[in-house]
Amino acid sequence: MTPSTRPDRARRELLRNLVVCAPWNVSSQERWESGVVVGADVATNDLLRALLAHGRFSKLSFLAQSEAGPLVERSLEGILAGSEQAKRKREVLELHRLEEQRDAPFRPHVIQCWEAAAGPLTYLRRHFFGASVPVLRMTHSISYPSMLHSTFLEMLLDMAPFDSLICTSPVAREAARNILESTRDRFNREFKVKTAFHGRLDVIPFGVDIERFRPAPKPEVREKLGIRKDAFVILWMGRFSLVDKMDLNPLVHLFADLRKRNPEKDLLLLLCGSFELLGYTKILEGLAKVHDLGESFRIARNVGNRETGERELCFQRELWFQAADVFVSPVDNIQECFGLTPVEAMACGVPQVVADWDGYRSTVLHGETGFLVPTYWTRCDGDLTRLSGMSDWMGDHFSLAQSVAVDPFQLRDDLQALIANDDLRERMARASRRRAQDVFGWKVVVRQYEDLWCELVREGRRSRWRPCAVDYRRPEYCKFFEHNPTTNLSPRTRLRLSEWALALFARATPLPVLGKPFSTFVSRSVVTALLGILAGRRRDTAVTFGRLVAEGVRTTGDHEDRVRRHVMWLIKYGYLRVEGAL
C-alpha cells in the first residue's frame, strides 16, 4: 500500500515533533573506506543523507553499542561529509544510556531499521520504548536461506499491525509475501501452532541524487575518463560477480555480433565496477580476446574504490554514466531486489536496456525510458533446497542464476535499435531524466517515508495490539550458567575488607579501574562509591552482600544488578574477602 502524500494539519504537527530511532553499525563505512562498493551500502547511505537533508522530522537518533558512540559519530561524519543540517538533526545514543534514563526515558515515535532483520529493535520497543512504537524494516537482499529463521520467522512472531517491511519494489514485495507465507505454513504444520504475519508490506523505492547524477556534456566527461570522443558507449556498472550479481558472458558474445552488424560505428563495451569475486574480470578479458574485440572492450576496475591512484575519477560514479550512450544490465540473480544502477543511468539521461527481472521491472518503463528484455526460468531447485542447510548459499545462487535466461537475441536487437536510431535514443534520454526527477528524486522518496511514519504512528496509537508475554530472546545468563562457579553468592554472604583495600585507603596503591572502552562496564564512580561506603564502616566488621548492594544503589542510583557486578569486581580484584559463602 502506497502511503498517502496528502498532508493535513495534524500530520504536519506530528511530523514537526517526530523523533526517529535507528540502529547504526560502522561496517558499511569500513567497507566504503576499504574500497568495497556494495549496492546496499550505497543505497542506505544515500537514503540517510537524503533524510537528514530533506526531512521535516525533528530528530534522527542513532543507537550505538556501549562505548561505540564516538566510532559511530565518526562513521556518520564520513558518510554525511560535515553537513551542518545533518548535525543539527541527528544524535548518537549509546545503548547503556537507555537503562540510565529511567527517570526521563528516551521515547522515539518510530524505529527505522536499515535492513530486514530487526529482532533486537522489537525487543527494545517492548522493554524501553513502549508497545505502540512502529518498527520499520527494509529489503535489500532477501534470498539467503539463513533469513528464513533469523528474519522471516521472527517477523511472523513479532511484527505488529503497525509495523512495516518496506519493500523497494513491487516484485520484492511479492517475494517477501511468498517467503512469509511459505515460512508460516511450514512452521505451523511442523509445530502444530497458528502463527500469522500481522505487519504490513509497503513499497517505497530507493532514490537517486538528481543533482549529482544528471546529464553532462559527453566530450568533456569522456576526455576526463580517457574515452574516445566519437565512440558509441554501451555501459554496464556493478559488482564483477557471477555468483551474486550477473553473468556478463552472453553480453560479450552478443556485443561481438553488434560490432559485425555496425562496422561503421566505433562501438565500445565499457564494464565498470569495484568489487570482484573469483577473478571474474580475467574471464571476461579472455572472452574479449576470443572475439578479437581489442579497443572496443574496456574494463574499468575500482570505480567507487577510494584505494586507487585515480581516486577522484574512480570515486565519481556519475562520470561513467554521463559518458555513456546506453546503459545495459542483464541481471539474472535472485539476490537483486531493486537495482540502483538503472536509476542512476536514468537520472543521467541514459536509456536503459535491462533484464525484465526483479525491481528493474518497476523502474524502467519499457518503450519510454528504455527496454525490458524478456527473461525465462523454470522450477529447478529441488536438489538445491534439500541441501540448503548444509551447502553454501553462493553455490545455490550461482546455480540458479545460470538457469535464468535473459533473451540474448532480444537484448541484441534492443541495443541495435538504440545504436541505429538517434531520435529514439534522445527521446528515451529525455523521458529518463523526467522519470528520475518525478519518481526517484530523494525529496520525493523522503516524503513517502515521512508519510508512512506518520500513518503508522497514528495506527500504533489506535491499536490494541500488545506483544506476547514471553520474550524468548531475553537471555538469563546467570540462570543458564549457575552451575559454573564453585559457589553462587547470596545476599546473606558476609564480606570483609582485605589488606589490599586498607592499603588503597592509605593511598599506598592505585585503583586499577580500566579506562575506555571498558569504563561503561566497570565504572570508577560506582567502585569509588562502594569503597566510600566500606571506608565509613568499622574495619573489623563484616558486611553482607545484600546490605552493601542496597547501600550502593541508594548512593549511586544505579540498577541493583549493575551494583552487584561492581561488588563482584571488588571481590575479583581482592579488595573484599568472602568470609561466609551462604
C-alpha positions, 0 to 999 in steps of 0.5 A: 500500500502506497502511503498517502502524500496528502498532508493535513494539519495534524500530520504536519504537527506530528511530523514537526515533533517526530523523533526517529530511532535507528540502529547504526553499525560502522561496517558499511563505512569500513567497507566504503573506506576499504574500497568495497562498493556494495549496492546496499551500502550505497543505497542506505547511505544515500537514503540517510543523507537524503533524510537528514537533508530533506526531512521535516522530522525533528530528530534522527537518533542513532543507537550505538553499542556501549562505548561505540558512540564516538566510532559511530559519530565518526562513521556518520561524519564520513558518510554525511561529509560535515553537513551542518543540517545533518548535525543539527538533526541527528544524535548518537545514543549509546545503548547503556544510556537507555537503562540510565534514563529511567527517570526521563526515558528516551521515547522515539515515535518510530524505529527505522531499521536499515535492513530486514532483520530487526529482532533486537529493535522489537525487543527494545520497543517492548522493554524501553520504548513502549508497545505502540512504537512502529518498527520499520524494516527494509529489503535489500537482499532477501534470498539467503536461506539463513533469513528464513529463521533469523528474519522471516520467522521472527517477523511472523512472531513479532511484527505488529499491525503497525509495523512495516517491511518496506519493500523497494519494489513491487516484485520484492514485495511479492517475494517477501509475501511468498517467503512469509507465507511459505515460512508460516505454513511450514512452521505451523504444520511442523509445530502444530501452532497458528502463527500469522504475519500481522505487519504490513508490506509497503513499497517505497523505492530507493532514490537517486541524487538528481543533482549529482547524477544528471546529464553532462556534456559527453566530450568533456566527461569522456576526455576526463575518463580517457574515452574516445570522443566519437565512440558509441558507449554501451555501459554496464556498472556493478559488482564483477560477480557471477555468483551474486550479481550477473553473468556478463558472458552472453553480453560479450558474445552478443556485443561481438555480433553488434560490432559485425552488424555496425562496422561503421560505428566505433562501438565500445563495451565499457564494464565498470565496477569495484568489487570482484569475486573469483577473478571474474574480470580475467574471464571476461578479458579472455572472452574479449580476446576470443572475439578479437574485440581489442579497443572496443572492450574496456574494463574499468576496475575500482570505480567507487574504490577510494584505494586507487591512484585515480581516486577522484575519477574512480570515486565519481560514479556519475562520470561513467554514466554521463559518458555513456550512450546506453546503459545495459544490465542483464541481471539474472540473480535472485539476490537483486531486489531493486537495482540502483544502477538503472536509476542512476543511468536514468537520472543521467539521461541514459536509456536503459536496456535491462533484464525484465527481472526483479525491481528493474521491472518497476523502474524502467518503463519499457518503450519510454525510458528504455527496454525490458528484455524478456527473461525465462526460468523454470522450477529447478531447485529441488536438489538445491533446497534439500541441501540448503542447510548444509551447502553454501548459499553462493553455490545455490545462487550461482546455480540458479542464476545460470538457469535464468535466461535473459533473451540474448537475441532480444537484448541484441536487437534492443541495443541495435535499435538504440545504436541505429536510431538517434531520435529514439535514443534522445527521446528515451534520454529525455523521458529518463531524466523526467522519470528520475526527477518525478519518481526517484528524486530523494525529496520525493522518496523522503516524503513517502517515508515521512508519510508512512511514519506518520500513518503508522504512528497514528495506527500504533496509537489506535491499536490494541495490539500488545506483544506476547508475554514471553520474550524468548530472546531475553537471555538469563545468563546467570540462570543458564550458567549457575552451575559454573562457579564453585559457589553462587553468592547470596545476599546473606554472604558476609564480606570483609575488607582485605589488606589490599583495600586498607592499603588503597585507603592509605593511598599506598596503591592505585585503583586499577579501574580500566579506562575506555572502552571498558569504563561503561562496564566497570565504572570508577564512580560506582567502585569509588562509591562502594569503597566510600561506603566500606571506608565509613564502616568499622574495619573489623566488621563484616558486611553482607552482600545484600546490605552493601548492594542496597547501600550502593544503589541508594548512593549511586542510583544505579540498577541493583544488578549493575551494583552487584557486578561492581561488588563482584569486581571488588571481590575479583580484584581482592579488595573484599574477602568472602568470609561466609559463602551462604 
